Amino acid sequence: MTALVREFGATVRALREALSWSQEQLAEYAGLNRSYVGEIERGSAIASIVTADKLARALNVPVGTLLCAPLTVDAPA
Amino acid sequence: MTALVREFGATVRALREALSWSQEQLAEYAGLNRSYVGEIERGSAIASIVTADKLARALNVPVGTLLCAPLTVDAPA
C-alpha cells in the first residue's frame, strides 16, 4: 500500500468524520458501495479518478484536496 | 466515458505535448506502459489515483491539476 493510497483514505475518513457522517452516509451521497468506502478509508482499495471525484463531490471539496498533503481537519465549530 | 475521464486524458496529452514528449517518453518517466498512456489520453482507460500521481510527478504538476478544470497549456516560450 503506497503512502498516497493510505493518505487518500485517511483524508476521506477525516473529512467524513468532520461532517459526522457514517460510512453508509458517505457511500450513499457518493453513489458508492459502503464496504468499498471502508476499504478506501483503510487504504486497502485503490480508488480510480472517477471514484475520487465522486467522493470529493459528496464531501464538497476539490478532488485535489483528497490527493494532496495529508489533511488536518478541524471539526466544525 | 465520463467527462472527467475524457478531460483527464486531454490534460495529460496537452501537458505532454507542451513538453514535446512522445507517449513513450511520458510512459518511461511515469513508469507506465506506453499503450496504457495512449488509452488514458484517449479516455478509454480510467486511471487509478496511483497512476494519476505517477503521471503528475512525471509531468511535474500537482495531481490536482490533472483532475480539475480542462487545462489550456501554453507551449513553452
N, CA and C atoms of all chains as a GROMACS GRO file, in nm:
protein
  462
    1MET      N    1   0.086  -0.118   0.000
    1MET     CA    2   0.000   0.000   0.000
    1MET      C    3   0.091   0.124   0.000
    2THR      N    4   0.072   0.214  -0.103
    2THR     CA    5   0.157   0.332  -0.111
    2THR      C    6   0.110   0.437  -0.009
    3ALA      N    7   0.200   0.528   0.020
    3ALA     CA    8   0.165   0.637   0.112
    3ALA      C    9   0.047   0.714   0.056
    4LEU      N   10   0.046   0.732  -0.076
    4LEU     CA   11  -0.062   0.808  -0.140
    4LEU      C   12  -0.198   0.743  -0.111
    5VAL      N   13  -0.204   0.611  -0.125
    5VAL     CA   14  -0.331   0.540  -0.105
    5VAL      C   15  -0.373   0.550   0.042
    6ARG      N   16  -0.274   0.532   0.131
    6ARG     CA   17  -0.302   0.542   0.275
    6ARG      C   18  -0.350   0.683   0.311
    7GLU      N   19  -0.280   0.784   0.259
    7GLU     CA   20  -0.317   0.923   0.290
    7GLU      C   21  -0.452   0.959   0.230
    8PHE      N   22  -0.479   0.909   0.111
    8PHE     CA   23  -0.609   0.935   0.047
    8PHE      C   24  -0.720   0.883   0.137
    9GLY      N   25  -0.704   0.762   0.185
    9GLY     CA   26  -0.805   0.703   0.273
    9GLY      C   27  -0.820   0.780   0.403
   10ALA      N   28  -0.706   0.820   0.459
   10ALA     CA   29  -0.710   0.895   0.586
   10ALA      C   30  -0.779   1.030   0.566
   11THR      N   31  -0.755   1.092   0.451
   11THR     CA   32  -0.817   1.222   0.422
   11THR      C   33  -0.968   1.207   0.405
   12VAL      N   34  -1.010   1.103   0.333
   12VAL     CA   35  -1.153   1.078   0.316
   12VAL      C   36  -1.218   1.057   0.454
   13ARG      N   37  -1.152   0.976   0.538
   13ARG     CA   38  -1.208   0.948   0.672
   13ARG      C   39  -1.216   1.076   0.755
   14ALA      N   40  -1.108   1.156   0.752
   14ALA     CA   41  -1.105   1.279   0.832
   14ALA      C   42  -1.217   1.374   0.788
   15LEU      N   43  -1.235   1.387   0.658
   15LEU     CA   44  -1.340   1.478   0.607
   15LEU      C   45  -1.479   1.423   0.642
   16ARG      N   46  -1.496   1.292   0.630
   16ARG     CA   47  -1.626   1.230   0.663
   16ARG      C   48  -1.658   1.252   0.811
   17GLU      N   49  -1.558   1.225   0.896
   17GLU     CA   50  -1.581   1.237   1.041
   17GLU      C   51  -1.604   1.382   1.082
   18ALA      N   52  -1.539   1.476   1.011
   18ALA     CA   53  -1.560   1.619   1.042
   18ALA      C   54  -1.705   1.659   1.013
   19LEU      N   55  -1.769   1.582   0.924
   19LEU     CA   56  -1.910   1.609   0.891
   19LEU      C   57  -2.003   1.523   0.976
   20SER      N   58  -1.941   1.441   1.063
   20SER     CA   59  -2.018   1.349   1.149
   20SER      C   60  -2.105   1.254   1.065
   21TRP      N   61  -2.049   1.214   0.950
   21TRP     CA   62  -2.122   1.118   0.867
   21TRP      C   63  -2.073   0.977   0.897
   22SER      N   64  -2.162   0.881   0.880
   22SER     CA   65  -2.120   0.741   0.885
   22SER      C   66  -2.066   0.703   0.746
   23GLN      N   67  -2.002   0.586   0.738
   23GLN     CA   68  -1.956   0.538   0.607
   23GLN      C   69  -2.077   0.515   0.517
   24GLU      N   70  -2.187   0.468   0.579
   24GLU     CA   71  -2.309   0.445   0.500
   24GLU      C   72  -2.354   0.576   0.433
   25GLN      N   73  -2.352   0.684   0.512
   25GLN     CA   74  -2.398   0.812   0.457
   25GLN      C   75  -2.308   0.857   0.344
   26LEU      N   76  -2.176   0.851   0.366
   26LEU     CA   77  -2.083   0.893   0.259
   26LEU      C   78  -2.102   0.807   0.134
   27ALA      N   79  -2.117   0.676   0.155
   27ALA     CA   80  -2.136   0.586   0.040
   27ALA      C   81  -2.262   0.624  -0.037
   28GLU      N   82  -2.368   0.654   0.036
   28GLU     CA   83  -2.495   0.690  -0.029
   28GLU      C   84  -2.478   0.820  -0.108
   29TYR      N   85  -2.419   0.922  -0.045
   29TYR     CA   86  -2.405   1.053  -0.112
   29TYR      C   87  -2.311   1.044  -0.232
   30ALA      N   88  -2.213   0.952  -0.223
   30ALA     CA   89  -2.115   0.941  -0.333
   30ALA      C   90  -2.157   0.839  -0.439
   31GLY      N   91  -2.266   0.764  -0.407
   31GLY     CA   92  -2.311   0.663  -0.502
   31GLY      C   93  -2.216   0.545  -0.510
   32LEU      N   94  -2.161   0.511  -0.393
   32LEU     CA   95  -2.065   0.400  -0.386
   32LEU      C   96  -2.116   0.293  -0.288
   33ASN      N   97  -2.053   0.179  -0.292
   33ASN     CA   98  -2.085   0.070  -0.202
   33ASN      C   99  -2.022   0.097  -0.065
   34ARG      N  100  -2.098   0.071   0.042
   34ARG     CA  101  -2.049   0.104   0.177
   34ARG      C  102  -1.919   0.030   0.208
   35SER      N  103  -1.910  -0.095   0.176
   35SER     CA  104  -1.788  -0.168   0.213
   35SER      C  105  -1.668  -0.118   0.134
   36TYR      N  106  -1.695  -0.070   0.011
   36TYR     CA  107  -1.586  -0.014  -0.071
   36TYR      C  108  -1.532   0.114  -0.007
   37VAL      N  109  -1.624   0.195   0.048
   37VAL     CA  110  -1.579   0.317   0.117
   37VAL      C  111  -1.489   0.279   0.235
   38GLY      N  112  -1.528   0.174   0.308
   38GLY     CA  113  -1.446   0.128   0.419
   38GLY      C  114  -1.307   0.085   0.373
   39GLU      N  115  -1.303   0.010   0.261
   39GLU     CA  116  -1.172  -0.036   0.209
   39GLU      C  117  -1.087   0.084   0.168
   40ILE      N  118  -1.151   0.182   0.104
   40ILE     CA  119  -1.076   0.300   0.060
   40ILE      C  120  -1.018   0.373   0.181
   41GLU      N  121  -1.101   0.389   0.286
   41GLU     CA  122  -1.055   0.461   0.406
   41GLU      C  123  -0.939   0.386   0.472
   42ARG      N  124  -0.945   0.252   0.469
   42ARG     CA  125  -0.836   0.173   0.531
   42ARG      C  126  -0.713   0.166   0.440
   43GLY      N  127  -0.728   0.213   0.316
   43GLY     CA  128  -0.615   0.208   0.222
   43GLY      C  129  -0.599   0.071   0.159
   44SER      N  130  -0.700  -0.013   0.173
   44SER     CA  131  -0.688  -0.149   0.115
   44SER      C  132  -0.752  -0.157  -0.023
   45ALA      N  133  -0.809  -0.047  -0.071
   45ALA     CA  134  -0.858  -0.042  -0.210
   45ALA      C  135  -0.804   0.085  -0.272
   46ILE      N  136  -0.766   0.077  -0.398
   46ILE     CA  137  -0.712   0.193  -0.470
   46ILE      C  138  -0.823   0.253  -0.554
   47ALA      N  139  -0.861   0.374  -0.520
   47ALA     CA  140  -0.971   0.441  -0.592
   47ALA      C  141  -0.927   0.479  -0.733
   48SER      N  142  -1.023   0.479  -0.824
   48SER     CA  143  -0.997   0.536  -0.956
   48SER      C  144  -1.020   0.686  -0.947
   49ILE      N  145  -0.984   0.758  -1.054
   49ILE     CA  146  -1.006   0.903  -1.052
   49ILE      C  147  -1.156   0.932  -1.052
   50VAL      N  148  -1.238   0.842  -1.107
   50VAL     CA  149  -1.384   0.861  -1.106
   50VAL      C  150  -1.436   0.848  -0.963
   51THR      N  151  -1.388   0.746  -0.892
   51THR     CA  152  -1.428   0.729  -0.752
   51THR      C  153  -1.380   0.847  -0.668
   52ALA      N  154  -1.258   0.891  -0.692
   52ALA     CA  155  -1.205   1.005  -0.617
   52ALA      C  156  -1.293   1.128  -0.641
   53ASP      N  157  -1.337   1.145  -0.766
   53ASP     CA  158  -1.421   1.260  -0.799
   53ASP      C  159  -1.558   1.249  -0.729
   54LYS      N  160  -1.615   1.128  -0.727
   54LYS     CA  161  -1.744   1.107  -0.659
   54LYS      C  162  -1.732   1.141  -0.510
   55LEU      N  163  -1.624   1.093  -0.447
   55LEU     CA  164  -1.604   1.119  -0.304
   55LEU      C  165  -1.586   1.269  -0.280
   56ALA      N  166  -1.507   1.333  -0.366
   56ALA     CA  167  -1.481   1.477  -0.348
   56ALA      C  168  -1.610   1.556  -0.361
   57ARG      N  169  -1.693   1.520  -0.459
   57ARG     CA  170  -1.821   1.592  -0.476
   57ARG      C  171  -1.909   1.571  -0.354
   58ALA      N  172  -1.915   1.446  -0.303
   58ALA     CA  173  -2.000   1.419  -0.186
   58ALA      C  174  -1.951   1.498  -0.066
   59LEU      N  175  -1.818   1.506  -0.051
   59LEU     CA  176  -1.757   1.576   0.063
   59LEU      C  177  -1.746   1.726   0.039
   60ASN      N  178  -1.784   1.766  -0.083
   60ASN     CA  179  -1.784   1.909  -0.121
   60ASN      C  180  -1.646   1.974  -0.110
   61VAL      N  181  -1.546   1.901  -0.161
   61VAL     CA  182  -1.409   1.956  -0.166
   61VAL      C  183  -1.354   1.932  -0.307
   62PRO      N  184  -1.259   2.013  -0.350
   62PRO     CA  185  -1.194   1.985  -0.480
   62PRO      C  186  -1.124   1.849  -0.474
   63VAL      N  187  -1.129   1.774  -0.583
   63VAL     CA  188  -1.071   1.639  -0.581
   63VAL      C  189  -0.922   1.646  -0.546
   64GLY      N  190  -0.857   1.756  -0.581
   64GLY     CA  191  -0.714   1.770  -0.548
   64GLY      C  192  -0.690   1.765  -0.398
   65THR      N  193  -0.789   1.810  -0.321
   65THR     CA  194  -0.774   1.809  -0.175
   65THR      C  195  -0.755   1.667  -0.123
   66LEU      N  196  -0.820   1.572  -0.188
   66LEU     CA  197  -0.811   1.432  -0.142
   66LEU      C  198  -0.677   1.370  -0.178
   67LEU      N  199  -0.608   1.433  -0.273
   67LEU     CA  200  -0.486   1.370  -0.325
   67LEU      C  201  -0.359   1.442  -0.284
   68CYS      N  202  -0.377   1.558  -0.217
   68CYS     CA  203  -0.256   1.632  -0.185
   68CYS      C  204  -0.208   1.594  -0.047
   69ALA      N  205  -0.138   1.686   0.022
   69ALA     CA  206  -0.074   1.654   0.150
   69ALA      C  207  -0.178   1.604   0.248
   70PRO      N  208  -0.135   1.524   0.346
   70PRO     CA  209  -0.229   1.479   0.449
   70PRO      C  210  -0.302   1.598   0.509
   71LEU      N  211  -0.424   1.577   0.536
   71LEU     CA  212  -0.514   1.688   0.573
   71LEU      C  213  -0.538   1.687   0.723
   72THR      N  214  -0.524   1.802   0.787
   72THR     CA  215  -0.568   1.807   0.927
   72THR      C  216  -0.702   1.881   0.924
   73VAL      N  217  -0.803   1.816   0.967
   73VAL     CA  218  -0.938   1.871   0.954
   73VAL      C  219  -0.989   1.916   1.090
   74ASP      N  220  -1.030   2.043   1.095
   74ASP     CA  221  -1.088   2.093   1.220
   74ASP      C  222  -1.235   2.054   1.223
   75ALA      N  223  -1.274   1.998   1.335
   75ALA     CA  224  -1.418   1.965   1.347
   75ALA      C  225  -1.494   2.097   1.338
   76PRO      N  226  -1.613   2.094   1.281
   76PRO     CA  227  -1.689   2.218   1.266
   76PRO      C  228  -1.711   2.284   1.402
   77ALA      N  229  -1.709   2.418   1.408
   77ALA     CA  230  -1.720   2.492   1.536
   77ALA      C  231  -1.861   2.473   1.595
   78MET      N  232  -1.795   0.692  -2.131
   78MET     CA  233  -1.676   0.764  -2.082
   78MET      C  234  -1.722   0.896  -2.019
   79THR      N  235  -1.685   0.917  -1.889
   79THR     CA  236  -1.730   1.040  -1.825
   79THR      C  237  -1.645   1.158  -1.873
   80ALA      N  238  -1.701   1.276  -1.853
   80ALA     CA  239  -1.629   1.398  -1.892
   80ALA      C  240  -1.497   1.405  -1.816
   81LEU      N  241  -1.502   1.361  -1.689
   81LEU     CA  242  -1.380   1.366  -1.606
   81LEU      C  243  -1.268   1.283  -1.671
   82VAL      N  244  -1.303   1.163  -1.716
   82VAL     CA  245  -1.202   1.073  -1.773
   82VAL      C  246  -1.148   1.131  -1.905
   83ARG      N  247  -1.241   1.186  -1.984
   83ARG     CA  248  -1.201   1.246  -2.113
   83ARG      C  249  -1.110   1.368  -2.087
   84GLU      N  250  -1.150   1.453  -1.991
   84GLU     CA  251  -1.072   1.574  -1.962
   84GLU      C  252  -0.936   1.539  -1.902
   85PHE      N  253  -0.935   1.434  -1.818
   85PHE     CA  254  -0.808   1.390  -1.758
   85PHE      C  255  -0.710   1.351  -1.870
   86GLY      N  256  -0.760   1.274  -1.965
   86GLY     CA  257  -0.676   1.231  -2.078
   86GLY      C  258  -0.629   1.347  -2.162
   87ALA      N  259  -0.721   1.441  -2.186
   87ALA     CA  260  -0.686   1.558  -2.267
   87ALA      C  261  -0.581   1.644  -2.196
   88THR      N  262  -0.594   1.654  -2.064
   88THR     CA  263  -0.498   1.734  -1.987
   88THR      C  264  -0.361   1.668  -1.989
   89VAL      N  265  -0.357   1.535  -1.971
   89VAL     CA  266  -0.229   1.463  -1.977
   89VAL      C  267  -0.164   1.485  -2.114
   90ARG      N  268  -0.244   1.472  -2.220
   90ARG     CA  269  -0.190   1.490  -2.356
   90ARG      C  270  -0.137   1.632  -2.376
   91ALA      N  271  -0.217   1.732  -2.330
   91ALA     CA  272  -0.177   1.872  -2.350
   91ALA      C  273  -0.044   1.900  -2.279
   92LEU      N  274  -0.033   1.849  -2.156
   92LEU     CA  275   0.091   1.872  -2.080
   92LEU      C  276   0.208   1.800  -2.144
   93ARG      N  277   0.185   1.677  -2.191
   93ARG     CA  278   0.292   1.601  -2.256
   93ARG      C  279   0.339   1.674  -2.382
   94GLU      N  280   0.242   1.716  -2.463
   94GLU     CA  281   0.278   1.782  -2.590
   94GLU      C  282   0.346   1.917  -2.565
   95ALA      N  283   0.306   1.986  -2.456
   95ALA     CA  284   0.372   2.113  -2.424
   95ALA      C  285   0.519   2.091  -2.391
   96LEU      N  286   0.552   1.968  -2.349
   96LEU     CA  287   0.692   1.935  -2.318
   96LEU      C  288   0.760   1.870  -2.439
   97SER      N  289   0.682   1.858  -2.547
   97SER     CA  290   0.732   1.793  -2.670
   97SER      C  291   0.780   1.650  -2.642
   98TRP      N  292   0.711   1.583  -2.553
   98TRP     CA  293   0.744   1.443  -2.523
   98TRP      C  294   0.657   1.351  -2.608
   99SER      N  295   0.712   1.235  -2.641
   99SER     CA  296   0.629   1.131  -2.702
   99SER      C  297   0.557   1.055  -2.591
  100GLN      N  298   0.461   0.972  -2.630
  100GLN     CA  299   0.394   0.889  -2.530
  100GLN      C  300   0.495   0.792  -2.467
  101GLU      N  301   0.590   0.746  -2.550
  101GLU     CA  302   0.694   0.655  -2.498
  101GLU      C  303   0.770   0.723  -2.384
  102GLN      N  304   0.808   0.851  -2.408
  102GLN     CA  305   0.886   0.922  -2.306
  102GLN      C  306   0.805   0.939  -2.179
  103LEU      N  307   0.680   0.984  -2.191
  103LEU     CA  308   0.596   1.001  -2.071
  103LEU      C  309   0.580   0.868  -1.998
  104ALA      N  310   0.556   0.761  -2.074
  104ALA     CA  311   0.538   0.629  -2.011
  104ALA      C  312   0.665   0.590  -1.934
  105GLU      N  313   0.780   0.615  -1.995
  105GLU     CA  314   0.907   0.580  -1.931
  105GLU      C  315   0.925   0.661  -1.802
  106TYR      N  316   0.904   0.793  -1.810
  106TYR     CA  317   0.925   0.880  -1.693
  106TYR      C  318   0.824   0.848  -1.581
  107ALA      N  319   0.703   0.802  -1.620
  107ALA     CA  320   0.599   0.775  -1.520
  107ALA      C  321   0.602   0.630  -1.473
  108GLY      N  322   0.685   0.548  -1.541
  108GLY     CA  323   0.690   0.406  -1.504
  108GLY      C  324   0.563   0.332  -1.541
  109LEU      N  325   0.509   0.369  -1.657
  109LEU     CA  326   0.386   0.308  -1.704
  109LEU      C  327   0.408   0.244  -1.842
  110ASN      N  328   0.313   0.166  -1.883
  110ASN     CA  329   0.317   0.102  -2.015
  110ASN      C  330   0.275   0.203  -2.122
  111ARG      N  331   0.346   0.206  -2.232
  111ARG     CA  332   0.320   0.306  -2.336
  111ARG      C  333   0.175   0.296  -2.388
  112SER      N  334   0.129   0.178  -2.414
  112SER     CA  335  -0.007   0.167  -2.470
  112SER      C  336  -0.112   0.213  -2.368
  113TYR      N  337  -0.080   0.193  -2.238
  113TYR     CA  338  -0.173   0.237  -2.133
  113TYR      C  339  -0.181   0.389  -2.132
  114VAL      N  340  -0.066   0.455  -2.152
  114VAL     CA  341  -0.066   0.602  -2.158
  114VAL      C  342  -0.155   0.648  -2.274
  115GLY      N  343  -0.145   0.579  -2.387
  115GLY     CA  344  -0.229   0.613  -2.502
  115GLY      C  345  -0.377   0.597  -2.470
  116GLU      N  346  -0.412   0.488  -2.401
  116GLU     CA  347  -0.553   0.465  -2.366
  116GLU      C  348  -0.602   0.574  -2.270
  117ILE      N  349  -0.516   0.611  -2.175
  117ILE     CA  350  -0.555   0.716  -2.079
  117ILE      C  351  -0.579   0.848  -2.152
  118GLU      N  352  -0.488   0.881  -2.245
  118GLU     CA  353  -0.502   1.007  -2.318
  118GLU      C  354  -0.629   1.008  -2.403
  119ARG      N  355  -0.664   0.890  -2.458
  119ARG     CA  356  -0.788   0.882  -2.540
  119ARG      C  357  -0.912   0.873  -2.452
  120GLY      N  358  -0.893   0.857  -2.321
  120GLY     CA  359  -1.009   0.846  -2.232
  120GLY      C  360  -1.070   0.707  -2.234
  121SER      N  361  -0.998   0.611  -2.289
  121SER     CA  362  -1.054   0.475  -2.295
  121SER      C  363  -1.006   0.388  -2.179
  122ALA      N  364  -0.922   0.444  -2.092
  122ALA     CA  365  -0.884   0.373  -1.969
  122ALA      C  366  -0.902   0.471  -1.854
  123ILE      N  367  -0.949   0.421  -1.741
  123ILE     CA  368  -0.970   0.505  -1.623
  123ILE      C  369  -0.852   0.487  -1.528
  124ALA      N  370  -0.776   0.592  -1.509
  124ALA     CA  371  -0.658   0.584  -1.424
  124ALA      C  372  -0.698   0.569  -1.277
  125SER      N  373  -0.614   0.499  -1.202
  125SER     CA  374  -0.631   0.498  -1.057
  125SER      C  375  -0.563   0.624  -1.002
  126ILE      N  376  -0.582   0.649  -0.873
  126ILE     CA  377  -0.517   0.766  -0.813
  126ILE      C  378  -0.366   0.745  -0.812
  127VAL      N  379  -0.321   0.621  -0.806
  127VAL     CA  380  -0.176   0.593  -0.809
  127VAL      C  381  -0.119   0.628  -0.947
  128THR      N  382  -0.190   0.587  -1.052
  128THR     CA  383  -0.147   0.621  -1.188
  128THR      C  384  -0.151   0.772  -1.209
  129ALA      N  385  -0.256   0.836  -1.160
  129ALA     CA  386  -0.267   0.982  -1.174
  129ALA      C  387  -0.148   1.049  -1.106
  130ASP      N  388  -0.110   0.996  -0.989
  130ASP     CA  389   0.003   1.054  -0.916
  130ASP      C  390   0.133   1.033  -0.993
  131LYS      N  391   0.151   0.914  -1.052
  131LYS     CA  392   0.272   0.888  -1.130
  131LYS      C  393   0.282   0.984  -1.249
  132LEU      N  394   0.170   1.003  -1.318
  132LEU     CA  395   0.169   1.093  -1.434
  132LEU      C  396   0.198   1.236  -1.390
  133ALA      N  397   0.137   1.278  -1.279
  133ALA     CA  398   0.156   1.416  -1.230
  133ALA      C  399   0.303   1.438  -1.195
  134ARG      N  400   0.362   1.340  -1.127
  134ARG     CA  401   0.505   1.354  -1.090
  134ARG      C  402   0.591   1.364  -1.216
  135ALA      N  403   0.562   1.278  -1.315
  135ALA     CA  404   0.643   1.280  -1.438
  135ALA      C  405   0.629   1.414  -1.510
  136LEU      N  406   0.507   1.468  -1.508
  136LEU     CA  407   0.478   1.593  -1.578
  136LEU      C  408   0.511   1.715  -1.491
  137ASN      N  409   0.549   1.685  -1.366
  137ASN     CA  410   0.589   1.789  -1.270
  137ASN      C  411   0.478   1.890  -1.242
  138VAL      N  412   0.358   1.836  -1.221
  138VAL     CA  413   0.245   1.922  -1.183
  138VAL      C  414   0.176   1.858  -1.062
  139PRO      N  415   0.105   1.936  -0.981
  139PRO     CA  416   0.027   1.876  -0.873
  139PRO      C  417  -0.080   1.784  -0.932
  140VAL      N  418  -0.106   1.672  -0.865
  140VAL     CA  419  -0.201   1.576  -0.923
  140VAL      C  420  -0.339   1.641  -0.941
  141GLY      N  421  -0.370   1.738  -0.855
  141GLY     CA  422  -0.500   1.806  -0.868
  141GLY      C  423  -0.514   1.875  -1.003
  142THR      N  424  -0.401   1.918  -1.060
  142THR     CA  425  -0.405   1.985  -1.190
  142THR      C  426  -0.463   1.894  -1.297
  143LEU      N  427  -0.433   1.764  -1.286
  143LEU     CA  428  -0.480   1.670  -1.387
  143LEU      C  429  -0.629   1.643  -1.373
  144LEU      N  430  -0.684   1.675  -1.255
  144LEU     CA  431  -0.822   1.636  -1.228
  144LEU      C  432  -0.919   1.753  -1.224
  145CYS      N  433  -0.861   1.874  -1.235
  145CYS     CA  434  -0.953   1.986  -1.222
  145CYS      C  435  -1.000   2.031  -1.360
  146ALA      N  436  -1.036   2.160  -1.376
  146ALA     CA  437  -1.097   2.209  -1.499
  146ALA      C  438  -1.006   2.178  -1.618
  147PRO      N  439  -1.062   2.167  -1.738
  147PRO     CA  440  -0.979   2.145  -1.856
  147PRO      C  441  -0.868   2.249  -1.862
  148LEU      N  442  -0.752   2.203  -1.901
  148LEU     CA  443  -0.632   2.286  -1.892
  148LEU      C  444  -0.598   2.343  -2.029
  149THR      N  445  -0.573   2.471  -2.039
  149THR     CA  446  -0.520   2.523  -2.166
  149THR      C  447  -0.371   2.545  -2.141
  150VAL      N  448  -0.292   2.474  -2.214
  150VAL     CA  449  -0.147   2.475  -2.188
  150VAL      C  450  -0.077   2.557  -2.295
  151ASP      N  451   0.000   2.656  -2.250
  151ASP     CA  452   0.078   2.734  -2.346
  151ASP      C  453   0.207   2.658  -2.372
  152ALA      N  454   0.239   2.646  -2.500
  152ALA     CA  455   0.368   2.582  -2.532
  152ALA      C  456   0.478   2.670  -2.470
  153PRO      N  457   0.585   2.607  -2.427
  153PRO     CA  458   0.694   2.685  -2.364
  153PRO      C  459   0.744   2.793  -2.460
  154ALA      N  460   0.778   2.910  -2.408
  154ALA     CA  461   0.820   3.025  -2.494
  154ALA      C  462   0.955   2.995  -2.561
   0.00000   0.00000   0.00000
